[in-house]
Amino acid sequence: MDTLLALLARLFATVAFGFVFYWPGWAILKLVTWGRYPRRLRSAEGLDDAHGISAIGFASCGLLVAIAWKLVASFH
């Protein structure tokens, strides 16, 4: 059972960071660097670049959720 849960957690993390958070991170990096980085879509020079892009997407989504939470709380 532990192996199955570990496999499902790994699958979820791969999908979340590989697809969901990659795209916002890619767009934010394109905007911040004025189109210079990342050079080609999904052709990172290694897995570390793809993970870094996903981490930026994850952090930016978290920041947006925190800002939205604060705004909603200020209206009550």
All heavy atoms as a GROMACS GRO file, in nm:
protein
  596
    1MET      N    1   0.081  -0.119   0.000
    1MET     CA    2   0.000   0.000   0.000
    1MET      C    3   0.086   0.126   0.000
    1MET      O    4   0.052   0.223  -0.067
    1MET     CB    5  -0.093  -0.003   0.123
    1MET     CG    6  -0.194   0.106   0.121
    1MET     SD    7  -0.308   0.079  -0.014
    1MET     CE    8  -0.420   0.209   0.008
    2ASP      N    9   0.196   0.124   0.077
    2ASP     CA   10   0.285   0.240   0.080
    2ASP      C   11   0.346   0.266  -0.057
    2ASP      O   12   0.364   0.381  -0.097
    2ASP     CB   13   0.396   0.219   0.183
    2ASP     CG   14   0.344   0.226   0.326
    2ASP    OD1   15   0.236   0.286   0.345
    2ASP    OD2   16   0.410   0.171   0.415
    3THR      N   17   0.379   0.158  -0.127
    3THR     CA   18   0.438   0.172  -0.261
    3THR      C   19   0.338   0.234  -0.357
    3THR      O   20   0.375   0.320  -0.438
    3THR     CB   21   0.483   0.035  -0.314
    3THR    OG1   22   0.570  -0.025  -0.218
    3THR    CG2   23   0.553   0.049  -0.446
    4LEU      N   24   0.213   0.195  -0.347
    4LEU     CA   25   0.110   0.252  -0.433
    4LEU      C   26   0.090   0.400  -0.403
    4LEU      O   27   0.080   0.482  -0.495
    4LEU     CB   28  -0.022   0.176  -0.414
    4LEU     CG   29  -0.139   0.227  -0.498
    4LEU    CD1   30  -0.109   0.213  -0.647
    4LEU    CD2   31  -0.265   0.154  -0.460
    5LEU      N   32   0.086   0.436  -0.277
    5LEU     CA   33   0.071   0.578  -0.240
    5LEU      C   34   0.192   0.660  -0.285
    5LEU      O   35   0.177   0.773  -0.331
    5LEU     CB   36   0.050   0.591  -0.090
    5LEU     CG   37  -0.085   0.542  -0.037
    5LEU    CD1   38  -0.090   0.553   0.114
    5LEU    CD2   39  -0.198   0.619  -0.100
    6ALA      N   40   0.311   0.604  -0.272
    6ALA     CA   41   0.431   0.674  -0.317
    6ALA      C   42   0.429   0.692  -0.468
    6ALA      O   43   0.467   0.797  -0.520
    6ALA     CB   44   0.555   0.597  -0.275
    7LEU      N   45   0.384   0.591  -0.540
    7LEU     CA   46   0.373   0.600  -0.686
    7LEU      C   47   0.272   0.706  -0.727
    7LEU      O   48   0.298   0.786  -0.818
    7LEU     CB   49   0.335   0.464  -0.744
    7LEU     CG   50   0.316   0.459  -0.894
    7LEU    CD1   51   0.449   0.481  -0.964
    7LEU    CD2   52   0.256   0.327  -0.935
    8LEU      N   53   0.158   0.708  -0.660
    8LEU     CA   54   0.056   0.809  -0.691
    8LEU      C   55   0.104   0.951  -0.658
    8LEU      O   56   0.077   1.045  -0.733
    8LEU     CB   57  -0.073   0.778  -0.617
    8LEU     CG   58  -0.149   0.654  -0.667
    8LEU    CD1   59  -0.269   0.628  -0.577
    8LEU    CD2   60  -0.193   0.672  -0.811
    9ALA      N   61   0.176   0.966  -0.547
    9ALA     CA   62   0.230   1.097  -0.511
    9ALA      C   63   0.333   1.142  -0.614
    9ALA      O   64   0.335   1.259  -0.652
    9ALA     CB   65   0.292   1.091  -0.372
   10ARG      N   66   0.417   1.050  -0.658
   10ARG     CA   67   0.519   1.083  -0.759
   10ARG      C   68   0.454   1.119  -0.892
   10ARG      O   69   0.495   1.213  -0.959
   10ARG     CB   70   0.613   0.963  -0.776
   10ARG     CG   71   0.719   0.982  -0.875
   10ARG     CD   72   0.823   1.074  -0.821
   10ARG     NE   73   0.935   1.075  -0.914
   10ARG     CZ   74   1.033   1.158  -0.906
   10ARG    NH1   75   1.039   1.242  -0.806
   10ARG    NH2   76   1.129   1.155  -0.993
   11LEU      N   77   0.348   1.048  -0.928
   11LEU     CA   78   0.275   1.077  -1.051
   11LEU      C   79   0.210   1.215  -1.043
   11LEU      O   80   0.217   1.294  -1.138
   11LEU     CB   81   0.170   0.970  -1.076
   11LEU     CG   82   0.085   0.986  -1.201
   11LEU    CD1   83   0.172   0.974  -1.325
   11LEU    CD2   84  -0.026   0.884  -1.203
   12PHE      N   85   0.150   1.246  -0.929
   12PHE     CA   86   0.088   1.377  -0.911
   12PHE      C   87   0.192   1.489  -0.919
   12PHE      O   88   0.170   1.591  -0.984
   12PHE     CB   89   0.015   1.383  -0.776
   12PHE     CG   90  -0.041   1.518  -0.746
   12PHE    CD1   91  -0.155   1.565  -0.810
   12PHE    CD2   92   0.022   1.602  -0.655
   12PHE    CE1   93  -0.206   1.690  -0.783
   12PHE    CE2   94  -0.028   1.727  -0.627
   12PHE     CZ   95  -0.142   1.771  -0.691
   13ALA      N   96   0.306   1.469  -0.854
   13ALA     CA   97   0.411   1.571  -0.857
   13ALA      C   98   0.465   1.590  -0.998
   13ALA      O   99   0.492   1.702  -1.041
   13ALA     CB  100   0.523   1.532  -0.761
   14THR      N  101   0.481   1.482  -1.071
   14THR     CA  102   0.531   1.491  -1.208
   14THR      C  103   0.434   1.567  -1.297
   14THR      O  104   0.474   1.654  -1.374
   14THR     CB  105   0.555   1.350  -1.265
   14THR    OG1  106   0.650   1.283  -1.183
   14THR    CG2  107   0.606   1.358  -1.407
   15VAL      N  108   0.307   1.537  -1.284
   15VAL     CA  109   0.206   1.606  -1.365
   15VAL      C  110   0.196   1.752  -1.324
   15VAL      O  111   0.193   1.842  -1.408
   15VAL     CB  112   0.069   1.535  -1.353
   15VAL    CG1  113  -0.042   1.620  -1.414
   15VAL    CG2  114   0.075   1.399  -1.420
   16ALA      N  115   0.193   1.778  -1.193
   16ALA     CA  116   0.178   1.916  -1.146
   16ALA      C  117   0.296   2.002  -1.188
   16ALA      O  118   0.279   2.111  -1.241
   16ALA     CB  119   0.161   1.918  -0.995
   17PHE      N  120   0.417   1.953  -1.163
   17PHE     CA  121   0.534   2.035  -1.195
   17PHE      C  122   0.573   2.026  -1.341
   17PHE      O  123   0.630   2.120  -1.395
   17PHE     CB  124   0.652   1.996  -1.106
   17PHE     CG  125   0.644   2.057  -0.970
   17PHE    CD1  126   0.590   1.988  -0.864
   17PHE    CD2  127   0.686   2.187  -0.951
   17PHE    CE1  128   0.581   2.045  -0.738
   17PHE    CE2  129   0.677   2.247  -0.826
   17PHE     CZ  130   0.624   2.175  -0.720
   18GLY      N  131   0.542   1.916  -1.407
   18GLY     CA  132   0.581   1.901  -1.547
   18GLY      C  133   0.488   1.972  -1.643
   18GLY      O  134   0.531   2.014  -1.751
   19PHE      N  135   0.363   1.986  -1.607
   19PHE     CA  136   0.267   2.044  -1.700
   19PHE      C  137   0.197   2.167  -1.644
   19PHE      O  138   0.194   2.272  -1.709
   19PHE     CB  139   0.162   1.940  -1.738
   19PHE     CG  140   0.220   1.820  -1.807
   19PHE    CD1  141   0.235   1.701  -1.740
   19PHE    CD2  142   0.263   1.827  -1.938
   19PHE    CE1  143   0.290   1.590  -1.802
   19PHE    CE2  144   0.318   1.718  -2.001
   19PHE     CZ  145   0.332   1.599  -1.934
   20VAL      N  146   0.143   2.157  -1.525
   20VAL     CA  147   0.059   2.264  -1.471
   20VAL      C  148   0.142   2.387  -1.436
   20VAL      O  149   0.109   2.499  -1.478
   20VAL     CB  150  -0.019   2.215  -1.348
   20VAL    CG1  151  -0.097   2.327  -1.284
   20VAL    CG2  152  -0.111   2.100  -1.386
   21PHE      N  153   0.250   2.370  -1.362
   21PHE     CA  154   0.329   2.485  -1.318
   21PHE      C  155   0.437   2.526  -1.418
   21PHE      O  156   0.495   2.633  -1.405
   21PHE     CB  157   0.392   2.458  -1.181
   21PHE     CG  158   0.291   2.445  -1.072
   21PHE    CD1  159   0.285   2.332  -0.994
   21PHE    CD2  160   0.199   2.546  -1.048
   21PHE    CE1  161   0.191   2.319  -0.894
   21PHE    CE2  162   0.105   2.534  -0.948
   21PHE     CZ  163   0.101   2.421  -0.871
   22TYR      N  164   0.465   2.441  -1.516
   22TYR     CA  165   0.565   2.476  -1.616
   22TYR      C  166   0.520   2.595  -1.700
   22TYR      O  167   0.596   2.687  -1.725
   22TYR     CB  168   0.595   2.356  -1.707
   22TYR     CG  169   0.700   2.385  -1.812
   22TYR    CD1  170   0.834   2.369  -1.781
   22TYR    CD2  171   0.665   2.430  -1.939
   22TYR    CE1  172   0.932   2.396  -1.874
   22TYR    CE2  173   0.762   2.456  -2.032
   22TYR     CZ  174   0.896   2.439  -2.001
   22TYR     OH  175   0.991   2.466  -2.094
   23TRP      N  176   0.395   2.594  -1.743
   23TRP     CA  177   0.347   2.699  -1.834
   23TRP      C  178   0.341   2.837  -1.771
   23TRP      O  179   0.385   2.935  -1.834
   23TRP     CB  180   0.212   2.657  -1.894
   23TRP     CG  181   0.229   2.532  -1.973
   23TRP    CD1  182   0.183   2.408  -1.940
   23TRP    CD2  183   0.303   2.516  -2.094
   23TRP    NE1  184   0.224   2.317  -2.034
   23TRP    CE2  185   0.296   2.380  -2.130
   23TRP    CE3  186   0.374   2.602  -2.176
   23TRP    CZ2  187   0.357   2.329  -2.243
   23TRP    CZ3  188   0.435   2.552  -2.290
   23TRP    CH2  189   0.426   2.418  -2.322
   24PRO      N  190   0.289   2.854  -1.648
   24PRO     CA  191   0.296   2.988  -1.589
   24PRO      C  192   0.440   3.033  -1.565
   24PRO      O  193   0.473   3.150  -1.585
   24PRO     CB  194   0.221   2.975  -1.457
   24PRO     CG  195   0.142   2.852  -1.466
   24PRO     CD  196   0.209   2.764  -1.564
   25GLY      N  197   0.526   2.940  -1.524
   25GLY     CA  198   0.666   2.974  -1.504
   25GLY      C  199   0.733   3.016  -1.632
   25GLY      O  200   0.811   3.111  -1.637
   26TRP      N  201   0.702   2.946  -1.740
   26TRP     CA  202   0.760   2.978  -1.871
   26TRP      C  203   0.715   3.117  -1.915
   26TRP      O  204   0.796   3.198  -1.960
   26TRP     CB  205   0.715   2.873  -1.973
   26TRP     CG  206   0.777   2.889  -2.107
   26TRP    CD1  207   0.898   2.842  -2.148
   26TRP    CD2  208   0.720   2.957  -2.219
   26TRP    NE1  209   0.919   2.876  -2.278
   26TRP    CE2  210   0.811   2.948  -2.324
   26TRP    CE3  211   0.600   3.025  -2.240
   26TRP    CZ2  212   0.787   3.003  -2.449
   26TRP    CZ3  213   0.576   3.081  -2.364
   26TRP    CH2  214   0.669   3.069  -2.466
   27ALA      N  215   0.585   3.147  -1.899
   27ALA     CA  216   0.533   3.278  -1.939
   27ALA      C  217   0.592   3.391  -1.855
   27ALA      O  218   0.628   3.496  -1.908
   27ALA     CB  219   0.381   3.278  -1.930
   28ILE      N  220   0.604   3.368  -1.725
   28ILE     CA  221   0.660   3.472  -1.638
   28ILE      C  222   0.806   3.498  -1.672
   28ILE      O  223   0.850   3.613  -1.678
   28ILE     CB  224   0.641   3.434  -1.490
   28ILE    CG1  225   0.494   3.449  -1.454
   28ILE    CG2  226   0.728   3.518  -1.399
   28ILE    CD1  227   0.457   3.394  -1.320
   29LEU      N  228   0.883   3.392  -1.695
   29LEU     CA  229   1.023   3.411  -1.732
   29LEU      C  230   1.036   3.483  -1.865
   29LEU      O  231   1.126   3.564  -1.884
   29LEU     CB  232   1.096   3.277  -1.738
   29LEU     CG  233   1.136   3.219  -1.604
   29LEU    CD1  234   1.194   3.080  -1.622
   29LEU    CD2  235   1.236   3.309  -1.535
   30LYS      N  236   0.949   3.453  -1.960
   30LYS     CA  237   0.951   3.524  -2.088
   30LYS      C  238   0.923   3.673  -2.068
   30LYS      O  239   0.987   3.758  -2.131
   30LYS     CB  240   0.848   3.465  -2.184
   30LYS     CG  241   0.894   3.342  -2.257
   30LYS     CD  242   1.004   3.376  -2.353
   30LYS     CE  243   1.028   3.263  -2.448
   30LYS     NZ  244   1.140   3.285  -2.537
   31LEU      N  245   0.828   3.705  -1.982
   31LEU     CA  246   0.796   3.845  -1.957
   31LEU      C  247   0.907   3.917  -1.883
   31LEU      O  248   0.944   4.030  -1.918
   31LEU     CB  249   0.666   3.856  -1.876
   31LEU     CG  250   0.538   3.828  -1.952
   31LEU    CD1  251   0.420   3.824  -1.856
   31LEU    CD2  252   0.515   3.933  -2.058
   32VAL      N  253   0.961   3.854  -1.780
   32VAL     CA  254   1.062   3.919  -1.697
   32VAL      C  255   1.193   3.938  -1.774
   32VAL      O  256   1.260   4.041  -1.760
   32VAL     CB  257   1.085   3.836  -1.568
   32VAL    CG1  258   1.208   3.883  -1.492
   32VAL    CG2  259   0.962   3.844  -1.479
   33THR      N  260   1.229   3.842  -1.857
   33THR     CA  261   1.356   3.851  -1.931
   33THR      C  262   1.338   3.907  -2.071
   33THR      O  263   1.429   3.899  -2.152
   33THR     CB  264   1.423   3.713  -1.940
   33THR    OG1  265   1.339   3.624  -2.013
   33THR    CG2  266   1.453   3.657  -1.803
   34TRP      N  267   1.225   3.959  -2.100
   34TRP     CA  268   1.191   4.017  -2.230
   34TRP      C  269   1.214   3.920  -2.345
   34TRP      O  270   1.265   3.956  -2.450
   34TRP     CB  271   1.265   4.146  -2.253
   34TRP     CG  272   1.229   4.256  -2.158
   34TRP    CD1  273   1.154   4.246  -2.046
   34TRP    CD2  274   1.265   4.392  -2.167
   34TRP    NE1  275   1.143   4.365  -1.983
   34TRP    CE2  276   1.211   4.458  -2.055
   34TRP    CE3  277   1.341   4.465  -2.256
   34TRP    CZ2  278   1.228   4.593  -2.034
   34TRP    CZ3  279   1.357   4.600  -2.233
   34TRP    CH2  280   1.301   4.662  -2.124
   35GLY      N  281   1.177   3.795  -2.324
   35GLY     CA  282   1.183   3.694  -2.428
   35GLY      C  283   1.315   3.624  -2.446
   35GLY      O  284   1.330   3.544  -2.537
   36ARG      N  285   1.414   3.650  -2.362
   36ARG     CA  286   1.546   3.590  -2.380
   36ARG      C  287   1.558   3.452  -2.316
   36ARG      O  288   1.640   3.372  -2.359
   36ARG     CB  289   1.653   3.680  -2.321
   36ARG     CG  290   1.666   3.808  -2.397
   36ARG     CD  291   1.782   3.888  -2.346
   36ARG     NE  292   1.790   4.012  -2.421
   36ARG     CZ  293   1.834   4.124  -2.373
   36ARG    NH1  294   1.874   4.131  -2.248
   36ARG    NH2  295   1.838   4.231  -2.447
   37TYR      N  296   1.480   3.425  -2.212
   37TYR     CA  297   1.490   3.296  -2.144
   37TYR      C  298   1.351   3.246  -2.112
   37TYR      O  299   1.267   3.326  -2.074
   37TYR     CB  300   1.568   3.311  -2.014
   37TYR     CG  301   1.581   3.183  -1.937
   37TYR    CD1  302   1.677   3.090  -1.972
   37TYR    CD2  303   1.496   3.155  -1.832
   37TYR    CE1  304   1.688   2.971  -1.902
   37TYR    CE2  305   1.507   3.037  -1.762
   37TYR     CZ  306   1.602   2.946  -1.798
   37TYR     OH  307   1.613   2.827  -1.731
   38PRO      N  308   1.320   3.126  -2.125
   38PRO     CA  309   1.388   3.016  -2.194
   38PRO      C  310   1.380   3.033  -2.345
   38PRO      O  311   1.280   3.083  -2.395
   38PRO     CB  312   1.313   2.892  -2.148
   38PRO     CG  313   1.181   2.939  -2.099
   38PRO     CD  314   1.199   3.081  -2.058
   39ARG      N  315   1.485   2.994  -2.412
   39ARG     CA  316   1.496   3.019  -2.556
   39ARG      C  317   1.391   2.944  -2.638
   39ARG      O  318   1.326   3.002  -2.720
   39ARG     CB  319   1.634   2.981  -2.605
   39ARG     CG  320   1.741   3.067  -2.543
   39ARG     CD  321   1.854   3.087  -2.640
   39ARG     NE  322   1.964   3.156  -2.577
   39ARG     CZ  323   1.973   3.287  -2.570
   39ARG    NH1  324   1.878   3.361  -2.618
   39ARG    NH2  325   2.076   3.344  -2.511
   40ARG      N  326   1.380   2.816  -2.620
   40ARG     CA  327   1.284   2.737  -2.696
   40ARG      C  328   1.186   2.669  -2.602
   40ARG      O  329   1.223   2.628  -2.494
   40ARG     CB  330   1.356   2.631  -2.780
   40ARG     CG  331   1.432   2.695  -2.894
   40ARG     CD  332   1.517   2.593  -2.962
   40ARG     NE  333   1.640   2.583  -2.880
   40ARG     CZ  334   1.719   2.480  -2.880
   40ARG    NH1  335   1.695   2.378  -2.954
   40ARG    NH2  336   1.827   2.478  -2.803
   41LEU      N  337   1.064   2.659  -2.647
   41LEU     CA  338   0.960   2.598  -2.568
   41LEU      C  339   0.988   2.450  -2.544
   41LEU      O  340   1.010   2.375  -2.637
   41LEU     CB  341   0.826   2.613  -2.640
   41LEU     CG  342   0.701   2.576  -2.565
   41LEU    CD1  343   0.685   2.664  -2.442
   41LEU    CD2  344   0.581   2.592  -2.654
   42ARG      N  345   0.994   2.411  -2.419
   42ARG     CA  346   1.012   2.273  -2.374
   42ARG      C  347   1.144   2.210  -2.416
   42ARG      O  348   1.158   2.090  -2.421
   42ARG     CB  349   0.900   2.184  -2.429
   42ARG     CG  350   0.784   2.172  -2.341
   42ARG     CD  351   0.822   2.099  -2.219
   42ARG     NE  352   0.705   2.054  -2.147
   42ARG     CZ  353   0.706   2.025  -2.023
   42ARG    NH1  354   0.814   2.033  -1.954
   42ARG    NH2  355   0.598   1.986  -1.965
   43SER      N  356   1.243   2.290  -2.448
   43SER     CA  357   1.372   2.234  -2.484
   43SER      C  358   1.477   2.284  -2.386
   43SER      O  359   1.577   2.343  -2.423
   43SER     CB  360   1.410   2.273  -2.626
   43SER     OG  361   1.425   2.412  -2.636
   44ALA      N  362   1.452   2.261  -2.262
   44ALA     CA  363   1.547   2.302  -2.159
   44ALA      C  364   1.677   2.223  -2.177
   44ALA      O  365   1.677   2.113  -2.230
   44ALA     CB  366   1.489   2.276  -2.022
   45GLU      N  367   1.787   2.281  -2.136
   45GLU     CA  368   1.916   2.216  -2.153
   45GLU      C  369   1.936   2.100  -2.058
   45GLU      O  370   2.038   2.037  -2.058
   45GLU     CB  371   2.028   2.318  -2.137
   45GLU     CG  372   2.031   2.418  -2.248
   45GLU     CD  373   2.148   2.512  -2.234
   45GLU    OE1  374   2.233   2.490  -2.147
   45GLU    OE2  375   2.152   2.607  -2.312
   46GLY      N  376   1.841   2.074  -1.979
   46GLY     CA  377   1.847   1.964  -1.886
   46GLY      C  378   1.722   1.962  -1.802
   46GLY      O  379   1.637   2.051  -1.810
   47LEU      N  380   1.711   1.860  -1.723
   47LEU     CA  381   1.594   1.848  -1.637
   47LEU      C  382   1.595   1.957  -1.531
   47LEU      O  383   1.489   2.001  -1.487
   47LEU     CB  384   1.594   1.710  -1.572
   47LEU     CG  385   1.460   1.650  -1.538
   47LEU    CD1  386   1.365   1.657  -1.656
   47LEU    CD2  387   1.477   1.509  -1.492
   48ASP      N  388   1.712   2.006  -1.493
   48ASP     CA  389   1.720   2.112  -1.392
   48ASP      C  390   1.654   2.240  -1.440
   48ASP      O  391   1.588   2.309  -1.363
   48ASP     CB  392   1.865   2.140  -1.355
   48ASP     CG  393   1.928   2.026  -1.278
   48ASP    OD1  394   1.852   1.948  -1.217
   48ASP    OD2  395   2.051   2.014  -1.280
   49ASP      N  396   1.670   2.275  -1.569
   49ASP     CA  397   1.605   2.394  -1.621
   49ASP      C  398   1.454   2.380  -1.618
   49ASP      O  399   1.384   2.474  -1.580
   49ASP     CB  400   1.650   2.421  -1.765
   49ASP     CG  401   1.788   2.478  -1.774
   49ASP    OD1  402   1.844   2.517  -1.669
   49ASP    OD2  403   1.843   2.483  -1.885
   50ALA      N  404   1.404   2.265  -1.657
   50ALA     CA  405   1.259   2.243  -1.656
   50ALA      C  406   1.205   2.249  -1.513
   50ALA      O  407   1.098   2.305  -1.489
   50ALA     CB  408   1.226   2.109  -1.720
   51HIS      N  409   1.278   2.193  -1.418
   51HIS     CA  410   1.234   2.199  -1.279
   51HIS      C  411   1.241   2.341  -1.225
   51HIS      O  412   1.155   2.382  -1.147
   51HIS     CB  413   1.318   2.106  -1.191
   51HIS     CG  414   1.289   1.961  -1.212
   51HIS    ND1  415   1.172   1.903  -1.173
   51HIS    CD2  416   1.362   1.864  -1.270
   51HIS    CE1  417   1.173   1.776  -1.204
   51HIS    NE2  418   1.288   1.749  -1.264
   52GLY      N  419   1.340   2.417  -1.265
   52GLY     CA  420   1.350   2.556  -1.223
   52GLY      C  421   1.235   2.640  -1.276
   52GLY      O  422   1.179   2.724  -1.205
   53ILE      N  423   1.201   2.618  -1.402
   53ILE     CA  424   1.088   2.690  -1.462
   53ILE      C  425   0.959   2.654  -1.389
   53ILE      O  426   0.877   2.740  -1.359
   53ILE     CB  427   1.079   2.659  -1.612
   53ILE    CG1  428   1.201   2.716  -1.685
   53ILE    CG2  429   0.951   2.714  -1.672
   53ILE    CD1  430   1.216   2.669  -1.828
   54SER      N  431   0.942   2.526  -1.358
   54SER     CA  432   0.823   2.482  -1.286
   54SER      C  433   0.819   2.540  -1.145
   54SER      O  434   0.712   2.575  -1.094
   54SER     CB  435   0.819   2.330  -1.278
   54SER     OG  436   0.808   2.274  -1.406
   55ALA      N  437   0.934   2.551  -1.080
   55ALA     CA  438   0.940   2.608  -0.946
   55ALA      C  439   0.899   2.755  -0.948
   55ALA      O  440   0.830   2.803  -0.856
   55ALA     CB  441   1.079   2.592  -0.887
   56ILE      N  442   0.940   2.828  -1.051
   56ILE     CA  443   0.899   2.968  -1.064
   56ILE      C  444   0.748   2.977  -1.086
   56ILE      O  445   0.681   3.063  -1.030
   56ILE     CB  446   0.978   3.037  -1.175
   56ILE    CG1  447   1.122   3.055  -1.129
   56ILE    CG2  448   0.915   3.169  -1.215
   56ILE    CD1  449   1.216   3.110  -1.231
   57GLY      N  450   0.694   2.888  -1.166
   57GLY     CA  451   0.549   2.883  -1.186
   57GLY      C  452   0.475   2.852  -1.058
   57GLY      O  453   0.372   2.911  -1.028
   58PHE      N  454   0.528   2.758  -0.980
   58PHE     CA  455   0.468   2.720  -0.851
   58PHE      C  456   0.470   2.838  -0.755
   58PHE      O  457   0.370   2.869  -0.690
   58PHE     CB  458   0.542   2.600  -0.793
   58PHE     CG  459   0.492   2.556  -0.659
   58PHE    CD1  460   0.371   2.492  -0.647
   58PHE    CD2  461   0.566   2.580  -0.546
   58PHE    CE1  462   0.323   2.450  -0.524
   58PHE    CE2  463   0.521   2.539  -0.422
   58PHE     CZ  464   0.399   2.474  -0.411
   59ALA      N  465   0.584   2.905  -0.746
   59ALA     CA  466   0.598   3.019  -0.655
   59ALA      C  467   0.506   3.134  -0.696
   59ALA      O  468   0.443   3.198  -0.611
   59ALA     CB  469   0.743   3.065  -0.650
   60SER      N  470   0.496   3.159  -0.825
   60SER     CA  471   0.411   3.269  -0.871
   60SER      C  472   0.263   3.237  -0.847
   60SER      O  473   0.186   3.326  -0.810
   60SER     CB  474   0.436   3.300  -1.017
   60SER     OG  475   0.403   3.189  -1.098
   61CYS      N  476   0.223   3.112  -0.866
   61CYS     CA  477   0.085   3.074  -0.837
   61CYS      C  478   0.056   3.087  -0.688
   61CYS      O  479  -0.052   3.133  -0.650
   61CYS     CB  480   0.057   2.932  -0.885
   61CYS     SG  481   0.048   2.919  -1.064
   62GLY      N  482   0.151   3.047  -0.605
   62GLY     CA  483   0.134   3.062  -0.461
   62GLY      C  484   0.123   3.208  -0.421
   62GLY      O  485   0.043   3.244  -0.334
   63LEU      N  486   0.204   3.293  -0.482
   63LEU     CA  487   0.198   3.436  -0.452
   63LEU      C  488   0.064   3.495  -0.494
   63LEU      O  489   0.005   3.575  -0.420
   63LEU     CB  490   0.313   3.509  -0.523
   63LEU     CG  491   0.322   3.658  -0.500
   63LEU    CD1  492   0.352   3.687  -0.354
   63LEU    CD2  493   0.430   3.718  -0.588
   64LEU      N  494   0.014   3.455  -0.609
   64LEU     CA  495  -0.116   3.504  -0.654
   64LEU      C  496  -0.229   3.458  -0.562
   64LEU      O  497  -0.321   3.535  -0.533
   64LEU     CB  498  -0.143   3.459  -0.798
   64LEU     CG  499  -0.062   3.529  -0.905
   64LEU    CD1  500  -0.091   3.467  -1.041
   64LEU    CD2  501  -0.091   3.678  -0.907
   65VAL      N  502  -0.222   3.335  -0.514
   65VAL     CA  503  -0.323   3.285  -0.420
   65VAL      C  504  -0.316   3.363  -0.288
   65VAL      O  505  -0.420   3.400  -0.232
   65VAL     CB  506  -0.306   3.134  -0.397
   65VAL    CG1  507  -0.386   3.085  -0.279
   65VAL    CG2  508  -0.343   3.057  -0.522
   66ALA      N  509  -0.196   3.391  -0.241
   66ALA     CA  510  -0.182   3.467  -0.116
   66ALA      C  511  -0.236   3.609  -0.131
   66ALA      O  512  -0.303   3.661  -0.041
   66ALA     CB  513  -0.035   3.471  -0.074
   67ILE      N  514  -0.209   3.672  -0.243
   67ILE     CA  515  -0.260   3.807  -0.267
   67ILE      C  516  -0.413   3.806  -0.276
   67ILE      O  517  -0.481   3.891  -0.218
   67ILE     CB  518  -0.197   3.867  -0.394
   67ILE    CG1  519  -0.049   3.897  -0.370
   67ILE    CG2  520  -0.271   3.993  -0.438
   67ILE    CD1  521   0.028   3.934  -0.494
   68ALA      N  522  -0.467   3.708  -0.348
   68ALA     CA  523  -0.613   3.698  -0.361
   68ALA      C  524  -0.677   3.671  -0.225
   68ALA      O  525  -0.782   3.728  -0.193
   68ALA     CB  526  -0.649   3.587  -0.460
   69TRP      N  527  -0.614   3.586  -0.145
   69TRP     CA  528  -0.665   3.555  -0.011
   69TRP      C  529  -0.670   3.681   0.075
   69TRP      O  530  -0.765   3.708   0.146
   69TRP     CB  531  -0.576   3.450   0.054
   69TRP     CG  532  -0.627   3.394   0.182
   69TRP    CD1  533  -0.640   3.458   0.301
   69TRP    CD2  534  -0.674   3.263   0.204
   69TRP    NE1  535  -0.690   3.375   0.396
   69TRP    CE2  536  -0.712   3.253   0.340
   69TRP    CE3  537  -0.686   3.150   0.124
   69TRP    CZ2  538  -0.762   3.136   0.394
   69TRP    CZ3  539  -0.736   3.035   0.179
   69TRP    CH2  540  -0.773   3.028   0.312
   70LYS      N  541  -0.564   3.760   0.067
   70LYS     CA  542  -0.556   3.884   0.145
   70LYS      C  543  -0.662   3.984   0.098
   70LYS      O  544  -0.723   4.052   0.181
   70LYS     CB  545  -0.415   3.943   0.130
   70LYS     CG  546  -0.386   4.051   0.226
   70LYS     CD  547  -0.375   3.996   0.366
   70LYS     CE  548  -0.315   4.100   0.456
   70LYS     NZ  549  -0.317   4.061   0.594
   71LEU      N  550  -0.684   3.994  -0.032
   71LEU     CA  551  -0.785   4.084  -0.084
   71LEU      C  552  -0.924   4.042  -0.042
   71LEU      O  553  -1.007   4.126  -0.004
   71LEU     CB  554  -0.776   4.093  -0.237
   71LEU     CG  555  -0.659   4.172  -0.292
   71LEU    CD1  556  -0.653   4.159  -0.443
   71LEU    CD2  557  -0.671   4.319  -0.254
   72VAL      N  558  -0.951   3.915  -0.050
   72VAL     CA  559  -1.083   3.866  -0.010
   72VAL      C  560  -1.104   3.888   0.139
   72VAL      O  561  -1.213   3.927   0.183
   72VAL     CB  562  -1.099   3.716  -0.046
   72VAL    CG1  563  -1.221   3.655   0.019
   72VAL    CG2  564  -1.106   3.701  -0.197
   73ALA      N  565  -1.002   3.867   0.220
   73ALA     CA  566  -1.013   3.887   0.365
   73ALA      C  567  -1.034   4.034   0.399
   73ALA      O  568  -1.099   4.066   0.499
   73ALA     CB  569  -0.890   3.834   0.435
   74SER      N  570  -0.981   4.124   0.318
   74SER     CA  571  -0.996   4.267   0.349
   74SER      C  572  -1.138   4.317   0.322
   74SER      O  573  -1.177   4.421   0.374
   74SER     CB  574  -0.896   4.349   0.268
   74SER     OG  575  -0.929   4.345   0.130
   75PHE      N  576  -1.216   4.245   0.242
   75PHE     CA  577  -1.352   4.287   0.213
   75PHE      C  578  -1.451   4.243   0.320
   75PHE      O  579  -1.564   4.288   0.322
   75PHE     CB  580  -1.398   4.234   0.077
   75PHE     CG  581  -1.331   4.304  -0.038
   75PHE    CD1  582  -1.261   4.231  -0.132
   75PHE    CD2  583  -1.337   4.441  -0.052
   75PHE    CE1  584  -1.200   4.294  -0.238
   75PHE    CE2  585  -1.276   4.506  -0.158
   75PHE     CZ  586  -1.206   4.432  -0.250
   76HIS      N  587  -1.411   4.153   0.408
   76HIS     CA  588  -1.504   4.103   0.511
   76HIS      C  589  -1.485   4.176   0.640
   76HIS      O  590  -1.402   4.216   0.694
   76HIS     CB  591  -1.486   3.954   0.534
   76HIS     CG  592  -1.534   3.873   0.417
   76HIS    ND1  593  -1.664   3.870   0.378
   76HIS    CD2  594  -1.467   3.794   0.329
   76HIS    CE1  595  -1.677   3.791   0.273
   76HIS    NE2  596  -1.557   3.744   0.241
   0.00000   0.00000   0.00000
